[in-house]
Amino acid sequence: MRFNMFRNILFLGLGALNMNAYAELALIVNPSNQITFDEKEIKHIFLGKLKTYPDGSVIKPLNYEDSSPIKHEFDDKVLNKSQSQVKAYWSKLVFTGKGIPPEKVDDDASMLDAVSRNANAIGYIDSSLVDDSVKVLKRF
C-alpha cells in the first residue's frame, strides 16, 4: 500500500515538472519587421540554410547558450533534433567552413534586448515573457 501511494505521488510530481518544462515558446522579431515565415523556413533559419530576408537583408538568428533548458526545448519542438544532433550539425558546418551558428545570448533579458534593438534579429523566448519591445511571429 505504501509503495503504491509513493509511486502515485512520484508520478504526479514528475507530471507537474514535465508541464513546466514544456512552456509555450514564442518566435520573436523586432516590431518593425513585417516578415512571416512558415515552420520549414524557421527551421532553415536556425540551421543556417536560410540566411536572408526577401529584401536581401541578412537574417540574424539568436540562440540561447547550450546549457539553457529553453534551447533544448526549441531544438526539440522546432528543429526536431536533440541537443547532441544540433551540436554535431553545427560542428560539421563550422569545420567545413559552410556555416556559422546563430549568435548566443545568456538569458531572457538579453534575448528581448537583442531582438528589440536589431530589425533583422529573430529569436525565441518563453511566451509568458513577451513584452511590447518585440513582435511574436509564431508560437510553438
C-alpha positions as protocol buffer text, in pm:
chain_id: "A"
residue {
  index: 1
  type: MET
  ca { x: 0 y: 0 z: 0 }
}
residue {
  index: 2
  type: ARG
  ca { x: 274 y: 248 z: 94 }
}
residue {
  index: 3
  type: PHE
  ca { x: 465 y: 168 z: -225 }
}
residue {
  index: 4
  type: ASN
  ca { x: 159 y: 243 z: -443 }
}
residue {
  index: 5
  type: MET
  ca { x: 97 y: 574 z: -265 }
}
residue {
  index: 6
  type: PHE
  ca { x: 466 y: 671 z: -301 }
}
residue {
  index: 7
  type: ARG
  ca { x: 459 y: 574 z: -668 }
}
residue {
  index: 8
  type: ASN
  ca { x: 145 y: 782 z: -733 }
}
residue {
  index: 9
  type: ILE
  ca { x: 292 y: 1087 z: -560 }
}
residue {
  index: 10
  type: LEU
  ca { x: 613 y: 1046 z: -759 }
}
residue {
  index: 11
  type: PHE
  ca { x: 426 y: 1026 z: -1090 }
}
residue {
  index: 12
  type: LEU
  ca { x: 212 y: 1329 z: -1005 }
}
residue {
  index: 13
  type: GLY
  ca { x: 523 y: 1528 z: -914 }
}
residue {
  index: 14
  type: LEU
  ca { x: 705 y: 1428 z: -1231 }
}
residue {
  index: 15
  type: GLY
  ca { x: 398 y: 1514 z: -1436 }
}
residue {
  index: 16
  type: ALA
  ca { x: 388 y: 1863 z: -1286 }
}
residue {
  index: 17
  type: LEU
  ca { x: 758 y: 1913 z: -1361 }
}
residue {
  index: 18
  type: ASN
  ca { x: 706 y: 1798 z: -1717 }
}
residue {
  index: 19
  type: MET
  ca { x: 427 y: 2051 z: -1772 }
}
residue {
  index: 20
  type: ASN
  ca { x: 650 y: 2334 z: -1653 }
}
residue {
  index: 21
  type: ALA
  ca { x: 943 y: 2214 z: -1861 }
}
residue {
  index: 22
  type: TYR
  ca { x: 743 y: 2248 z: -2181 }
}
residue {
  index: 23
  type: ALA
  ca { x: 610 y: 2600 z: -2173 }
}
residue {
  index: 24
  type: GLU
  ca { x: 489 y: 2764 z: -2490 }
}
residue {
  index: 25
  type: LEU
  ca { x: 770 y: 2914 z: -2698 }
}
residue {
  index: 26
  type: ALA
  ca { x: 728 y: 3239 z: -2890 }
}
residue {
  index: 27
  type: LEU
  ca { x: 932 y: 3313 z: -3201 }
}
residue {
  index: 28
  type: ILE
  ca { x: 1006 y: 3685 z: -3182 }
}
residue {
  index: 29
  type: VAL
  ca { x: 1129 y: 3960 z: -3412 }
}
residue {
  index: 30
  type: ASN
  ca { x: 1174 y: 4336 z: -3394 }
}
residue {
  index: 31
  type: PRO
  ca { x: 835 y: 4516 z: -3412 }
}
residue {
  index: 32
  type: SER
  ca { x: 943 y: 4689 z: -3735 }
}
residue {
  index: 33
  type: ASN
  ca { x: 990 y: 4353 z: -3908 }
}
residue {
  index: 34
  type: GLN
  ca { x: 690 y: 4275 z: -4131 }
}
residue {
  index: 35
  type: ILE
  ca { x: 802 y: 3930 z: -4249 }
}
residue {
  index: 36
  type: THR
  ca { x: 630 y: 3598 z: -4185 }
}
residue {
  index: 37
  type: PHE
  ca { x: 785 y: 3252 z: -4201 }
}
residue {
  index: 38
  type: ASP
  ca { x: 640 y: 2905 z: -4208 }
}
residue {
  index: 39
  type: GLU
  ca { x: 777 y: 2630 z: -3983 }
}
residue {
  index: 40
  type: LYS
  ca { x: 1011 y: 2492 z: -4251 }
}
residue {
  index: 41
  type: GLU
  ca { x: 1163 y: 2836 z: -4310 }
}
residue {
  index: 42
  type: ILE
  ca { x: 1206 y: 2889 z: -3935 }
}
residue {
  index: 43
  type: LYS
  ca { x: 1390 y: 2559 z: -3910 }
}
residue {
  index: 44
  type: HIS
  ca { x: 1609 y: 2658 z: -4205 }
}
residue {
  index: 45
  type: ILE
  ca { x: 1695 y: 2992 z: -4045 }
}
residue {
  index: 46
  type: PHE
  ca { x: 1818 y: 2830 z: -3725 }
}
residue {
  index: 47
  type: LEU
  ca { x: 2007 y: 2563 z: -3920 }
}
residue {
  index: 48
  type: GLY
  ca { x: 2184 y: 2821 z: -4136 }
}
residue {
  index: 49
  type: LYS
  ca { x: 2009 y: 2721 z: -4459 }
}
residue {
  index: 50
  type: LEU
  ca { x: 1809 y: 3043 z: -4497 }
}
residue {
  index: 51
  type: LYS
  ca { x: 2027 y: 3348 z: -4446 }
}
residue {
  index: 52
  type: THR
  ca { x: 1847 y: 3647 z: -4598 }
}
residue {
  index: 53
  type: TYR
  ca { x: 1505 y: 3810 z: -4590 }
}
residue {
  index: 54
  type: PRO
  ca { x: 1323 y: 3852 z: -4923 }
}
residue {
  index: 55
  type: ASP
  ca { x: 1459 y: 4209 z: -4947 }
}
residue {
  index: 56
  type: GLY
  ca { x: 1816 y: 4075 z: -4930 }
}
residue {
  index: 57
  type: SER
  ca { x: 1896 y: 4188 z: -4576 }
}
residue {
  index: 58
  type: VAL
  ca { x: 2078 y: 3935 z: -4359 }
}
residue {
  index: 59
  type: ILE
  ca { x: 1874 y: 3742 z: -4103 }
}
residue {
  index: 60
  type: LYS
  ca { x: 2032 y: 3745 z: -3757 }
}
residue {
  index: 61
  type: PRO
  ca { x: 1913 y: 3437 z: -3568 }
}
residue {
  index: 62
  type: LEU
  ca { x: 1974 y: 3438 z: -3193 }
}
residue {
  index: 63
  type: ASN
  ca { x: 2004 y: 3133 z: -2975 }
}
residue {
  index: 64
  type: TYR
  ca { x: 2047 y: 3062 z: -2606 }
}
residue {
  index: 65
  type: GLU
  ca { x: 2358 y: 2902 z: -2457 }
}
residue {
  index: 66
  type: ASP
  ca { x: 2374 y: 2522 z: -2495 }
}
residue {
  index: 67
  type: SER
  ca { x: 2303 y: 2469 z: -2125 }
}
residue {
  index: 68
  type: SER
  ca { x: 1972 y: 2657 z: -2139 }
}
residue {
  index: 69
  type: PRO
  ca { x: 1656 y: 2446 z: -2095 }
}
residue {
  index: 70
  type: ILE
  ca { x: 1469 y: 2672 z: -2338 }
}
residue {
  index: 71
  type: LYS
  ca { x: 1728 y: 2597 z: -2608 }
}
residue {
  index: 72
  type: HIS
  ca { x: 1676 y: 2225 z: -2555 }
}
residue {
  index: 73
  type: GLU
  ca { x: 1303 y: 2278 z: -2589 }
}
residue {
  index: 74
  type: PHE
  ca { x: 1346 y: 2484 z: -2907 }
}
residue {
  index: 75
  type: ASP
  ca { x: 1577 y: 2221 z: -3057 }
}
residue {
  index: 76
  type: ASP
  ca { x: 1320 y: 1952 z: -2980 }
}
residue {
  index: 77
  type: LYS
  ca { x: 998 y: 2136 z: -3074 }
}
residue {
  index: 78
  type: VAL
  ca { x: 1112 y: 2345 z: -3368 }
}
residue {
  index: 79
  type: LEU
  ca { x: 1423 y: 2182 z: -3514 }
}
residue {
  index: 80
  type: ASN
  ca { x: 1306 y: 1827 z: -3432 }
}
residue {
  index: 81
  type: LYS
  ca { x: 1658 y: 1744 z: -3318 }
}
residue {
  index: 82
  type: SER
  ca { x: 1823 y: 1653 z: -2990 }
}
residue {
  index: 83
  type: GLN
  ca { x: 2086 y: 1879 z: -2838 }
}
residue {
  index: 84
  type: SER
  ca { x: 2363 y: 1641 z: -2947 }
}
residue {
  index: 85
  type: GLN
  ca { x: 2228 y: 1632 z: -3304 }
}
residue {
  index: 86
  type: VAL
  ca { x: 2224 y: 2013 z: -3325 }
}
residue {
  index: 87
  type: LYS
  ca { x: 2573 y: 2034 z: -3179 }
}
residue {
  index: 88
  type: ALA
  ca { x: 2705 y: 1775 z: -3429 }
}
residue {
  index: 89
  type: TYR
  ca { x: 2529 y: 1951 z: -3717 }
}
residue {
  index: 90
  type: TRP
  ca { x: 2691 y: 2287 z: -3638 }
}
residue {
  index: 91
  type: SER
  ca { x: 3031 y: 2130 z: -3568 }
}
residue {
  index: 92
  type: LYS
  ca { x: 3031 y: 1982 z: -3917 }
}
residue {
  index: 93
  type: LEU
  ca { x: 2928 y: 2310 z: -4083 }
}
residue {
  index: 94
  type: VAL
  ca { x: 3183 y: 2514 z: -3892 }
}
residue {
  index: 95
  type: PHE
  ca { x: 3462 y: 2260 z: -3960 }
}
residue {
  index: 96
  type: THR
  ca { x: 3389 y: 2258 z: -4334 }
}
residue {
  index: 97
  type: GLY
  ca { x: 3356 y: 2637 z: -4347 }
}
residue {
  index: 98
  type: LYS
  ca { x: 2995 y: 2614 z: -4466 }
}
residue {
  index: 99
  type: GLY
  ca { x: 2824 y: 2789 z: -4179 }
}
residue {
  index: 100
  type: ILE
  ca { x: 2834 y: 2994 z: -3865 }
}
residue {
  index: 101
  type: PRO
  ca { x: 2593 y: 2906 z: -3583 }
}
residue {
  index: 102
  type: PRO
  ca { x: 2348 y: 3166 z: -3453 }
}
residue {
  index: 103
  type: GLU
  ca { x: 2483 y: 3420 z: -3206 }
}
residue {
  index: 104
  type: LYS
  ca { x: 2416 y: 3318 z: -2846 }
}
residue {
  index: 105
  type: VAL
  ca { x: 2256 y: 3516 z: -2567 }
}
residue {
  index: 106
  type: ASP
  ca { x: 2287 y: 3443 z: -2196 }
}
residue {
  index: 107
  type: ASP
  ca { x: 1933 y: 3491 z: -2071 }
}
residue {
  index: 108
  type: ASP
  ca { x: 1578 y: 3607 z: -2145 }
}
residue {
  index: 109
  type: ALA
  ca { x: 1652 y: 3976 z: -2085 }
}
residue {
  index: 110
  type: SER
  ca { x: 1942 y: 3958 z: -2331 }
}
residue {
  index: 111
  type: MET
  ca { x: 1719 y: 3789 z: -2591 }
}
residue {
  index: 112
  type: LEU
  ca { x: 1449 y: 4056 z: -2561 }
}
residue {
  index: 113
  type: ASP
  ca { x: 1705 y: 4336 z: -2571 }
}
residue {
  index: 114
  type: ALA
  ca { x: 1891 y: 4198 z: -2874 }
}
residue {
  index: 115
  type: VAL
  ca { x: 1575 y: 4139 z: -3078 }
}
residue {
  index: 116
  type: SER
  ca { x: 1421 y: 4473 z: -2984 }
}
residue {
  index: 117
  type: ARG
  ca { x: 1736 y: 4662 z: -3093 }
}
residue {
  index: 118
  type: ASN
  ca { x: 1801 y: 4485 z: -3427 }
}
residue {
  index: 119
  type: ALA
  ca { x: 1546 y: 4494 z: -3710 }
}
residue {
  index: 120
  type: ASN
  ca { x: 1698 y: 4179 z: -3865 }
}
residue {
  index: 121
  type: ALA
  ca { x: 1712 y: 3971 z: -3548 }
}
residue {
  index: 122
  type: ILE
  ca { x: 1495 y: 3668 z: -3485 }
}
residue {
  index: 123
  type: GLY
  ca { x: 1489 y: 3470 z: -3163 }
}
residue {
  index: 124
  type: TYR
  ca { x: 1262 y: 3282 z: -2927 }
}
residue {
  index: 125
  type: ILE
  ca { x: 1156 y: 3307 z: -2567 }
}
residue {
  index: 126
  type: ASP
  ca { x: 907 y: 3161 z: -2321 }
}
residue {
  index: 127
  type: SER
  ca { x: 581 y: 3318 z: -2438 }
}
residue {
  index: 128
  type: SER
  ca { x: 495 y: 3434 z: -2085 }
}
residue {
  index: 129
  type: LEU
  ca { x: 795 y: 3673 z: -2102 }
}
residue {
  index: 130
  type: VAL
  ca { x: 698 y: 3851 z: -2424 }
}
residue {
  index: 131
  type: ASP
  ca { x: 657 y: 4227 z: -2389 }
}
residue {
  index: 132
  type: ASP
  ca { x: 587 y: 4522 z: -2621 }
}
residue {
  index: 133
  type: SER
  ca { x: 953 y: 4553 z: -2723 }
}
residue {
  index: 134
  type: VAL
  ca { x: 918 y: 4256 z: -2963 }
}
residue {
  index: 135
  type: LYS
  ca { x: 662 y: 4105 z: -3200 }
}
residue {
  index: 136
  type: VAL
  ca { x: 555 y: 3740 z: -3190 }
}
residue {
  index: 137
  type: LEU
  ca { x: 567 y: 3563 z: -3528 }
}
residue {
  index: 138
  type: LYS
  ca { x: 470 y: 3218 z: -3416 }
}
residue {
  index: 139
  type: ARG
  ca { x: 403 y: 3014 z: -3105 }
}
residue {
  index: 140
  type: PHE
  ca { x: 514 y: 2655 z: -3052 }
}
